[in-house]
């Protein structure tokens, strides 16, 4: 299955989180939303990730290393604290490396990758585009890619 996600991205991601059974892996440049605005689609994604996290479920997040004077510095530092408060496994890429990838893997069976950042404006944009796919060969490559990034990353 191959599905193109545009303005419906947030609701597709929320459904994928809700239907995940054992694991979710997230790789993104930035995570940012308004935690006090119930209509913020990125906040809804954050809240679903928070609900998903538990003792029998693995949730791993890799964010770009927050560098002072970069646009993602304050949001990533803020969400580092939020993820750590919840107990979510969070890592950064090494300090000299910037990554621009966006990848979500659900139960190692479905992946979403594309241009959507996990931010208020991006997840609601009809100008960002991502692909949802479940091809086993591609999934194996994406899971291996995430695992290699995870192993090379540093604890937040």
C-alpha positions in Angstrom: 0.0 0.0 0.0 1.2 3.5 -0.8 -0.8 6.5 0.3 -0.1 10.2 -0.2 -0.7 12.4 2.9 -1.2 16.1 2.6 -3.6 18.2 4.7 -5.0 14.9 6.2 -1.5 14.1 7.6 -2.3 14.8 11.3 -5.4 12.6 11.5 -3.6 9.8 9.7 -0.7 9.9 12.1 -3.2 10.0 15.1 -4.9 6.9 13.7 -1.6 5.1 13.2 -0.6 5.9 16.8 -4.0 4.6 18.1 -3.7 1.4 16.2 -0.1 0.7 17.1 0.4 -2.3 19.3 4.1 -2.4 20.4 6.4 0.3 19.0 6.6 3.7 17.5 9.9 5.3 16.3 10.1 9.0 15.4 12.9 10.8 13.7 12.3 14.5 13.1 14.1 17.9 12.8 11.7 19.6 15.1 8.7 19.0 17.4 6.6 22.0 18.2 3.0 22.7 19.1 0.8 24.7 21.5 0.1 22.4 24.4 -2.8 24.5 25.6 -4.7 24.6 22.3 -7.0 21.6 21.9 -7.4 22.2 18.2 -3.7 22.2 17.5 -3.1 19.1 15.4 0.5 18.7 16.4 -0.6 18.9 20.0 -3.1 16.1 19.3 -0.3 14.0 17.9 1.8 14.7 21.1 -1.2 13.7 23.3 -1.6 10.4 21.4 2.1 9.6 21.7 1.8 10.4 25.4 -1.2 7.9 25.7 0.6 5.3 23.7 3.7 5.3 25.9 3.7 2.6 28.5 5.5 -0.4 30.0 4.6 -2.8 27.3 5.2 -0.3 24.4 8.4 1.1 23.0 8.4 4.8 21.9 11.7 6.2 20.7 12.2 9.8 19.5 15.3 11.3 17.8 15.3 15.0 17.4 17.9 17.2 15.7 20.6 18.4 18.2 19.3 21.8 19.5 21.9 24.4 18.5 21.5 27.9 20.0 20.6 30.3 17.1 18.9 27.6 15.0 15.1 27.8 14.5 14.5 24.5 16.2 16.5 25.2 19.4 13.8 26.5 21.7 11.1 24.1 20.6 13.4 21.0 20.7 14.6 22.0 24.2 11.0 22.5 25.4 9.9 19.2 24.0 13.0 17.4 25.3 11.7 18.4 28.8 8.1 17.3 28.0 9.2 13.9 26.6 11.6 13.3 29.5 8.8 14.1 32.0 6.7 11.4 30.5 9.6 9.0 30.4 9.9 8.7 26.6 13.3 7.5 25.2 14.7 10.6 23.5 18.0 11.1 21.8 19.7 13.7 19.7 22.0 13.4 16.7 25.6 14.3 17.5 26.1 18.0 18.1 27.8 18.7 14.8 25.2 17.0 12.7 21.9 18.4 11.4 19.3 16.0 10.1 16.3 17.0 8.1 14.6 13.6 7.8 11.1 13.0 8.9 10.3 9.4 9.6 7.7 7.6 11.7 7.6 3.8 12.0 4.6 2.0 13.5 5.1 -1.5 14.8 7.8 -2.0 12.1 5.0 -2.5 9.7 4.0 0.9 8.5 6.2 4.0 7.8 5.5 7.6 7.0 8.2 9.8 5.5 8.1 13.1 3.7 8.2 16.8 4.2 6.0 17.1 7.3 7.7 18.4 10.4 5.8 17.7 13.6 4.8 21.3 14.1 1.5 23.1 14.2 1.8 24.6 10.7 3.3 21.7 8.9 0.9 19.0 10.0 -2.0 21.1 8.9 -0.5 22.2 5.6 -1.7 21.1 2.3 1.6 22.1 0.8 3.6 19.5 2.7 3.5 15.9 1.4 4.4 12.6 3.0 4.0 9.0 2.0 2.5 6.2 4.0 3.9 2.8 3.0 3.9 -0.8 4.1 6.1 -2.5 1.6 8.2 -5.1 3.6 11.4 -4.5 1.7 11.2 -0.7 2.1 10.2 -1.1 5.8 13.2 -3.3 6.5 15.5 -0.6 5.1 13.7 2.2 7.1 13.8 0.2 10.3 17.5 -0.5 9.8 18.1 3.2 9.0 16.3 4.3 12.2 18.2 1.7 14.3 21.5 2.9 13.0 20.7 6.5 13.7 19.5 5.5 17.2 22.7 3.7 17.9 24.8 6.6 16.8 22.8 9.3 18.6 23.4 10.7 22.0 21.0 10.7 25.0 19.2 13.9 25.6 
